[in-house]
Amino acid sequence: MSERYDLVVVGAGPGGTSAAYYASKAGLRTLLLDRQEFPRDKPCGDGLMPHAANEVAMMGLGDWLDEPHHGRFSGLSIFTKTAEIRQGVPPTLHGPHGYVIRREETDLKLLERAEAAGAEFLPRTRATKLLRSPAGEVTGLSAENGGPLHFAAPLVVVADGVGGFEGKMKAHQNAVARRQYFRGVDGPNKEDIQIFMTEDMNAQGAGYGWVFYLGDGRANVGAGVSTGALAKSGRNLKDYFDRFLEEPKISEWLRDAEPEGPAKSWSLKMGMWGAKTSGQGVMTVGDAASLIHPISGEGVGYAIESGRLAAAWSHEAHGRKDFSASTLSGYARQLRRRRAREHLSGHALVNLLPNMDLVEPLFKACEGNRAASRALVEAFTGDAPVYSLLKHPATFASALKGVLGNRLRG
Ligand SMILES: Cc1cc2nc3c(=O)[nH]c(=O)nc-3n(C[C@H](O)[C@H](O)[C@H](O)COP(=O)(O)OP(=O)(O)OC[C@H]3O[C@@H](n4cnc5c(N)ncnc54)[C@H](O)[C@@H]3O)c2cc1C
């Protein structure tokens, strides 16, 4: 066994860097490792919802967020088969707006903050196994970096995204998404992020396409669908993405645009579903804990938040000199209290309905009602559970009328 640490964090995405930052600030000797070299790209929409921007600002990057080459949005435009909804985003202490910033840049900045707080970072180092005592207690981690490495620690935070290096904690992926950068996209309302619930993506499952503007003349254009939609349709993600680019509005906006670099795909673990978030000597954060919002596909803010909570529980466990499953279950409970309502209700909506086309009348009903469309946007941004729409009975009644009308016509 070589070096001894208070905490080893596997993965230097937003979840891992946040855990390492807060743990180091709390005085824990922290090792952060990643199998990749930074800066590195991560296929993403690059959108930071207001609550995510707030988390980034809490890590000392508030001024950096406002750099002019970053996209900044204050509203959402949602286009569905029959409705167009525009709404402002919910405010936070950082302000009533979100950002669009390339992950290559965001993740490097977050890593620099973790290192400045005192975390040691090892790139090109792949975690291979949790080490345990004969009694089953975590004693450290083995990894590879051209050769085998061993680190002693009583606690490990798993922040390896969809990696799943610790098989016992691995959750299933339930969506896939693909994105490409374009220069010169010409659509209206560039102060909004643009969401397209297309018929193509929602007839046999759930999905949406997006156009998110950066501040430097480029836009992040992408599409994501549930794995259920892929299974039912027998189509692949590239096919959904290519058809999204051919949607009338998108092809018009892209008429004079130039692609920059290839389209890239990645998978998503959503809705806190089936994820084990704590055990003896170990906690999972971010995508490793299935913390992507099941409706918006947004995960950066939740990854940072969960890293912050896991660091607090690491500090607590060291204070008590107790790394038992029972102590660390406090982290799992806190996470559930904070996020389960939004995530599980979104997961239920996406999975219980055979397709999202069924809720089209609800979109149409929200279009004419400011308060209901606000609730819809808050459900999308993760600021409210989807069932908060039930507080708008008139909208629901009108949506129900729409559903029944469609059924009778069909
Ligand atoms: C196409 C697409 C669009 C998206 N759009 C948005 C969006 O607009 N806004 C948003 O908030 N979220 C979005 N998401 C979700 C978001 O990208 C993730 O939720 C976020 O990256 C989670 O951060 P993380 O730290 O948990 O994991 P990651 O960012 O995936 O980081 C995990 C890290 O672990 C490392 N790693 C993996 N295995 C090992 C190992 N064995 N040893 C060492 N290191 C390892 C990897 O190299 C990686 O650096 C999108 C996702 C996709 C796929």
Ligand as a Chemical Component Dictionary entry (heavy atoms), coordinates in Angstrom:
data_LIG
# 
_chem_comp.id                   LIG 
_chem_comp.type                 NON-POLYMER 
_chem_comp.pdbx_formal_charge   0 
_chem_comp.three_letter_code    LIG 
# 
loop_
_chem_comp_atom.comp_id 
_chem_comp_atom.atom_id 
_chem_comp_atom.alt_atom_id 
_chem_comp_atom.type_symbol 
_chem_comp_atom.charge 
_chem_comp_atom.model_Cartn_x 
_chem_comp_atom.model_Cartn_y 
_chem_comp_atom.model_Cartn_z 
_chem_comp_atom.pdbx_ordinal 
LIG C1  C1  C 0 -25.615 14.548 -25.035 1  
LIG C2  C2  C 0 -25.871 14.915 -23.594 2  
LIG C3  C3  C 0 -26.356 16.183 -23.299 3  
LIG C4  C4  C 0 -26.480 16.596 -21.969 4  
LIG N1  N1  N 0 -26.859 17.879 -21.725 5  
LIG C5  C5  C 0 -26.825 18.363 -20.475 6  
LIG C6  C6  C 0 -27.041 19.752 -20.228 7  
LIG O1  O1  O 0 -27.247 20.559 -21.142 8  
LIG N2  N2  N 0 -26.986 20.187 -18.951 9  
LIG C7  C7  C 0 -26.727 19.347 -17.907 10 
LIG O2  O2  O 0 -26.702 19.798 -16.752 11 
LIG N3  N3  N 0 -26.495 18.020 -18.123 12 
LIG C8  C8  C 0 -26.512 17.517 -19.364 13 
LIG N4  N4  N 0 -26.227 16.192 -19.594 14 
LIG C9  C9  C 0 -25.877 15.329 -18.442 15 
LIG C10 C10 C 0 -24.444 15.641 -17.939 16 
LIG O3  O3  O 0 -23.547 15.571 -19.017 17 
LIG C11 C11 C 0 -24.037 14.687 -16.814 18 
LIG O4  O4  O 0 -25.089 14.622 -15.889 19 
LIG C12 C12 C 0 -22.753 15.134 -16.111 20 
LIG O5  O5  O 0 -21.654 15.005 -16.962 21 
LIG C13 C13 C 0 -22.540 14.321 -14.831 22 
LIG O6  O6  O 0 -21.312 14.623 -14.244 23 
LIG P1  P1  P 0 -20.505 13.486 -13.463 24 
LIG O7  O7  O 0 -19.376 14.180 -12.763 25 
LIG O8  O8  O 0 -21.418 12.645 -12.665 26 
LIG O9  O9  O 0 -19.943 12.509 -14.589 27 
LIG P2  P2  P 0 -18.951 12.794 -15.898 28 
LIG O10 O10 O 0 -19.054 14.214 -16.230 29 
LIG O11 O11 O 0 -19.336 11.766 -16.860 30 
LIG O12 O12 O 0 -17.533 12.514 -15.284 31 
LIG C14 C14 C 0 -17.125 11.208 -14.962 32 
LIG C15 C15 C 0 -15.595 11.152 -15.013 33 
LIG O13 O13 O 0 -15.181 9.879  -14.511 34 
LIG C16 C16 C 0 -14.078 9.413  -15.260 35 
LIG N5  N5  N 0 -14.026 7.953  -15.102 36 
LIG C17 C17 C 0 -14.931 7.030  -15.529 37 
LIG N6  N6  N 0 -14.551 5.789  -15.151 38 
LIG C18 C18 C 0 -13.381 5.937  -14.470 39 
LIG C19 C19 C 0 -12.474 5.030  -13.835 40 
LIG N7  N7  N 0 -12.708 3.703  -13.795 41 
LIG N8  N8  N 0 -11.371 5.544  -13.246 42 
LIG C20 C20 C 0 -11.105 6.876  -13.270 43 
LIG N9  N9  N 0 -11.927 7.779  -13.861 44 
LIG C21 C21 C 0 -13.034 7.315  -14.446 45 
LIG C22 C22 C 0 -14.388 9.881  -16.684 46 
LIG O14 O14 O 0 -13.203 9.978  -17.437 47 
LIG C23 C23 C 0 -15.034 11.254 -16.425 48 
LIG O15 O15 O 0 -14.108 12.311 -16.502 49 
LIG C24 C24 C 0 -26.155 15.708 -20.909 50 
LIG C25 C25 C 0 -25.721 14.412 -21.192 51 
LIG C26 C26 C 0 -25.586 14.013 -22.519 52 
LIG C27 C27 C 0 -25.075 12.631 -22.810 53 
# 
loop_
_chem_comp_bond.comp_id 
_chem_comp_bond.atom_id_1 
_chem_comp_bond.atom_id_2 
_chem_comp_bond.value_order 
_chem_comp_bond.pdbx_ordinal 
LIG C1  C2  SING 1  
LIG C2  C3  SING 2  
LIG C2  C26 DOUB 3  
LIG C3  C4  DOUB 4  
LIG C4  N1  SING 5  
LIG C4  C24 SING 6  
LIG N1  C5  DOUB 7  
LIG C5  C6  SING 8  
LIG C5  C8  SING 9  
LIG C6  O1  DOUB 10 
LIG C6  N2  SING 11 
LIG N2  C7  SING 12 
LIG C7  O2  DOUB 13 
LIG C7  N3  SING 14 
LIG N3  C8  DOUB 15 
LIG C8  N4  SING 16 
LIG N4  C9  SING 17 
LIG N4  C24 SING 18 
LIG C9  C10 SING 19 
LIG C10 O3  SING 20 
LIG C10 C11 SING 21 
LIG C11 O4  SING 22 
LIG C11 C12 SING 23 
LIG C12 O5  SING 24 
LIG C12 C13 SING 25 
LIG C13 O6  SING 26 
LIG O6  P1  SING 27 
LIG P1  O7  DOUB 28 
LIG P1  O8  SING 29 
LIG P1  O9  SING 30 
LIG O9  P2  SING 31 
LIG P2  O10 DOUB 32 
LIG P2  O11 SING 33 
LIG P2  O12 SING 34 
LIG O12 C14 SING 35 
LIG C14 C15 SING 36 
LIG C15 O13 SING 37 
LIG C15 C23 SING 38 
LIG O13 C16 SING 39 
LIG C16 N5  SING 40 
LIG C16 C22 SING 41 
LIG N5  C17 SING 42 
LIG N5  C21 SING 43 
LIG C17 N6  DOUB 44 
LIG N6  C18 SING 45 
LIG C18 C19 SING 46 
LIG C18 C21 DOUB 47 
LIG C19 N7  SING 48 
LIG C19 N8  DOUB 49 
LIG N8  C20 SING 50 
LIG C20 N9  DOUB 51 
LIG N9  C21 SING 52 
LIG C22 O14 SING 53 
LIG C22 C23 SING 54 
LIG C23 O15 SING 55 
LIG C24 C25 DOUB 56 
LIG C25 C26 SING 57 
LIG C26 C27 SING 58 
# 
